[in-house]
């Protein structure tokens, strides 16, 4: 009986530790990536700023040619491939 009691206490302790670690982790995270493109901004900006031109360069379109892109405004877009979305929040020129 003592062994069962110790096993139950060990399992409860593990659950308590896991819950404590989960509460210690941040609730939000972000991922940022950047690349250097060997071209003048005057050639790149129109392709990035115009969401309708994304099909020309987006890697997601090559992965999923049937992907649907719907634009809500000239500077904002939602791209759907599977269940993900992409939003342009700001663009520096």
HELIX and SHEET records of a PDB file:
HELIX    1   1 UNK A    2  UNK A   24  1                                  23    
HELIX    2   2 UNK A   41  UNK A   49  1                                   9    
HELIX    3   3 UNK A   51  UNK A   56  5                                   6    
HELIX    4   4 UNK A   59  UNK A   63  1                                   5    
SHEET    1   A 2 UNK A  68  UNK A  73  0                                        
SHEET    2   A 2 UNK A  76  UNK A  80 -1                                        
END                                                                             
